[in-house]
């Protein structure tokens, strides 16, 4: 039986990207139904860094005030050599940074960001949220899209937005490029009360400790009450073609080369779970008929620019503007949306890979990196200035 209530837009996926798209569309008068695979709407994860490119978009979506009590504004982005403990470079996030990019840089727990967007969606009568409805396929019929869910139920809508993540079934149907790229990068995470942090010298900053085939990131969350810790390794076992890689013993093995203070930070990392990191090569199309992709379904990226969630939010705002601009011509709206987003997101994907190599440099490459970083100005983040400029959606 097909459930339908008029020409609503269907969104597969109730994460940050899918809910942002729902909110962007609802604020422009569109009716939206969000189909979430999980049994309830929620978010798994830890911290998110949000650049000035996204700050005004969250304000425009009407969610920033809800999340602001949980936000932390670091005073700097600092890179430290994990082997020596020596500071290599910093980007000051003070008045000069805000004057250049118009908006601040902040960090927030993923659940606080997702929760603020979810609350805003629940307040909109244009949005229907349906859990336990994972998409398995869709077909297009006479300018309508019919979605089939895992439980056999079907929903009909005017259009479909696949915001269903890294392993997106929607992408499989539209692009058909197989599974995402396994990178051999593995992340471990942990959040601890701020009182447990021993080295408090950079407590108000976002700090990344970089070393050969590894890095560790620290910054405060939840209004500054806890410390977020993420340790990532680039597995040597993966490079050797071994089937099992990235286990806790390999984490300890790689970090054994680090300064004592950096090794000590691993006690803040949970060993119970780790994440194998993936991305995809950029493509030239992610739209077919009245269906398109958004966020990780369209352009999954490694975390080295801290822009995965940010790109999804940008996608959502641009998509909402293009749908409003094109009326009921969803194919035209989706093609205009991807035209605006494709090169920017491709640049993020490819630059994130490059930054990963820079962070994980060893040998002579590490020496060169350290020398070049020592010469950069803390008030001139030229290498990421293109990223932090706020987008201006049409419409």
N, C-alpha and C positions, 0 to 999 in steps of 0.2 A: 504493500500500500504506500502511495506517495503522499507525504505530508507537505502541504503547500498553503501559503497564505499571501498570495499575490507576488508581485515582482520584487521580492527581496534579493539581496546579494548574499551568497553563501560564502563563509570563510572557514576553511579547514585549518584548525589549529588555534588554541586559545592561549598561546604564549604572549610575550611582550609585543611581537610584531603583529600577530593576528588581532589582538585586542586593540592595539593602536590603530590598525586599519579600520576596525569596527567603529571606534570612536570618531575617527576622522570622517568617515562616511556618514555616520549618524548626525554629526554636527553640521553636515551639509544637506540634511533632510532625507537621507537614504535609509531604507529599512534593511536590517542586517540580521542574519542568523549565524552564530558562531558554533561550529561543531568541534568539540574537544574530545580527543581520544581517551584521556584519563577519566577516572570516575568523578573527579571534582576539579574545578579550576584552581590551579595553584602553580607554584614555580619551585623548581629544585635548583639550588646553586648557592653562590656566595656573593662576592662583591662585583659591582659593575662600575667602571669609570665612564663618566659622561662628559664629553668635551663641549666647548662653547657652541659648536655647530648644532647641538641638539637641545641645549637649554631653552631657547625661545620656542622650540616646537612643543616641548612639554608644557610651557606656559600657555601656548595657543590651544593646546588640547584640554586645558583646564585641570591638569592633574598635579602641577608642581606644588601648589600650596598644601595639598594633602600629604605629600611626601617630604616636604622641606624639614620638618622636625627631625627626620632620620638622616638627613644629608650631612656630609662632612666636606668642607672645603679645604683641601690640602694647600699648604703654602708653596710647595714646589714639587716637581717631578725630578727625582734624583736617581742617577745611575752610579752604582758602586761596583768595583772589581771584587768579585766574590773570593778570589784567591788571596788578595792582599788586604781587603777591607778599605781600600783607598777610594775616595769619591772621585769619579771620572768626569761627571757632568751634571748640570742641573738646569731645569727650566723653571724660572721664577713664575709663580702664578698670581703675583701681586698686581698692583695698580697698572703697571705697564702692559702686562698680559691682557688684563680686562679692557684697557683702553684700545689695544690693537684689535681684539676679537669681539669686543662689545659685551661679551658675556663671560661668566666664570666657568671654571672647571670644578666638577665635584665628583664624589664617590658615594655610592649608596648600595645597600644590600639589594640583591635581585628581588627578593620577596617584597621589599618595601616599594620598589618601582612597579613591579607587576601588580601588587595589591592596590596601589593608587589608581592605576589604569583600570583594573577590574572594578573597583568601586565606582569609578566614573561611568563605566559601561552599564553597571546595574541600575544607575540612576536614569538611564535613557530609555524611554519607551520604544524607541526605534530598534533597540537591540534585544535579541533573544539569545540566551546562552544555554547550550544543550551539552551536557557532559556524557561520557561513555558512548561517543559517536565517532569513532575513528574511521576516516575515509579509506576505502579500499579501491574505489574506482569512480569514474564519472563518464557520462556521454552527453553530447550536445544534440538537442532536438529543437528545430525551428526557433532559433534565437533564445533557447532556454538551456540550462544545464541541469542534469539530473545526477545527483550524487548518491552512491551506494555506500552504506556504512558496514562495519564489521558484523553487526548484528542482523544484517539483511534489510534494515530500514532504508528508505529512500527519501530524499528531499529535492524539491525542484526550486530553482531560483533563476533570476535573470542573468546571473554571472557567478563565477567561482574564483576565489582568491586562495591559492594554496600557500598557507603559512604554516605548513606542517613539518618544518624542520629539516634537519640534515638528511634524514632517510625518507624524504617526502614521496609518497605514492603519487601525488599530483605531478611532481617533477618527472617521475618515471613515465607518466603518460604523455607529458608535453615534450620533454627533452629527450628522454630515453638514453641517457648517457651512462647508465650503470651505477654502481655504488660510488660513494665519495672516495677521494684519495686518502689512503693511509699514509701518515707522515712519519710515524715513529716517534712523535712527540707525545709524552705522557705527563699528565698533570695530577698532582695531589693537592688537596685543599684542607684548610682547617680554620676555624674561628675560635678565638680564646678571649676571655676577659682581659681588659687592658692592664689590669693589675699584674698579670702573669708575664708581661713583657719585660725582659731584663734590660736590653739596650733601648733607652728612651731618648737617645740623642737626636733622632730624626722622627720623633713621634707624630709630628704634625705634617709630615710629608708622605707622598707616595714614593716608595723606594723600591728599586729593582736591583738586585744583586746578580751580576752576570759572570758566567765562567764557561769554560769549555764544555759544551754539550749540556748546559744547565742554566737555569736562572731561578730566582726566588723573589716574589713580590710581596710587599707588606703595605697595608694602609688601614686606617681606622674606619669602622662602620657603626651603624646604629647610633648616630649622634655622638660618636667618638668613644662609646663604651666598650667596644670590642675591637680586636685586631684581626683583620683578614690576612691569611697567609696562603700563598699559592706557590708550590714548588713544581717546576717543570723540567723534565729531562728529555734529551734527544737520544734515544736508545741506541747504544752501540750494538746490542744484540739484534735489533731490527736491521741495522745496516749490514750485519753479517748474514741476514736472511733467516735468523732463528725464529721459530714459530711463536715462542713465548718470550715476551719482552716487557720491560717497564715495571717489573715486580718491585716490592719494597727493598729487596736486597740490592737491586741495581740502582735505585735511588740513593741508598747509603753509599754504595761504591763510588758513584760519580761525585757526590758531595763530600767524600772523604778528602778531596784535594783542596777544599775551601778553608778559609780562615776559621779559627775556632768559634768566633761569634756567629758566623753564618751557619756552621754545622749545628750549633746550639738551637738555631731557629727551627730546625726540623722537628723538635719536640712539640711544636705547635701544629704539626701536620698530621692528619688522620691517615693511618695505614689501611683502614678497612675498605677503602674504595679508591680507585683511580680512574681517570678519564683518558682514553686514547683519542688524540686530537686528529681531526680531518679537515680538509678543505676540498675545493673543486677548481679546476681550470675554468676561467671565465668563458661564457658562451655568448653567442650573438643573438639569441632569441630565447625568451621564456614565456611566450604567449601563444595560445592557439585558440582561435575563435573568441568566445566569451570567458576564457579561463586564463589566468596568469599566476605568476609566482611572486613571493615576497619574502624578504629576510633570508634565513639560512636555506630555505628551499630554493631560492634563486641564486645566492652567492655566498655560500658558507666560507668563512675565513678563519685563519689562525688568530690567536688573541694578541699578537704583538703590537697592534695599534689600538687595542682596547675599543674596537668599533663594531663588534658584531651586533649588539643590541641597538647601538646608535644608528647603524645603517638600516635596520629594520624599522625604526621609528621614522627616519627620513623617508624610506619607501612609503610608509603609511600616509604621511602627510602629502607627498607628491601624488600618490594614487588617488587620495580623496579629492585633490584639486582637479586632477584630470577627469575623473568621473563627473564632477560637477560641471566641468567645461564642455564635455561632449554629450551631455544628456543621456539618452538611452543607447547610444552607440558605444557599447562597452569594448568592442574590439578596437575601435579607434582610440578610446581612452587608455586601454591597456598598452597599446603600441606606443602612444605618446609618453606614457609613464615609463616604460622600459627604455625608451630613447633617452630620457633624462637621467635615468639611473644606471645604465649599463656601464658606461666608461668610468664613472666615479666609483662604483662598487668594484669593478675590475681592478682599478688602481689600488683600492684598499686591499684586495686579496693578494695582489702581487707584491705590494710594498710590505705587507705583513710578513710574507715569506722572507723578504730581504732583511727586514728588521730581526727576524728570528736568527738568521745567519750571523748578523752583527752581534746580537746578544750572546750567542753560543760560540763565538769565535775562540779558537785556541792557537797556540804557536805564534807564528809571525803575524797572522791576521789579528790576533788579540793585541799584540804590541802596537800594530798600526792603528787599530780602533782606539786604543787608549790615548795614543798621541793626538789623533785627530779630535777626539772628544775634549781633550784638555784645552784645545784652542777655541772652542765655541763659546759664544756669549750666552749667559743665562737669560738675557732679555730678548734673544732673537732666535726663536724656534723655527728657523727657515725651512727645515726639512719636513715639517708637518703643517706649515702655515696654510697650504692648500686645503688641508683636511678640516681645519678649525673654522674656516669661513662658513658662515651660516648659508644654507641653500635658500633660494627664493622660488618656491613653487609658483607656477602660473595659475591663473584662474582664481 
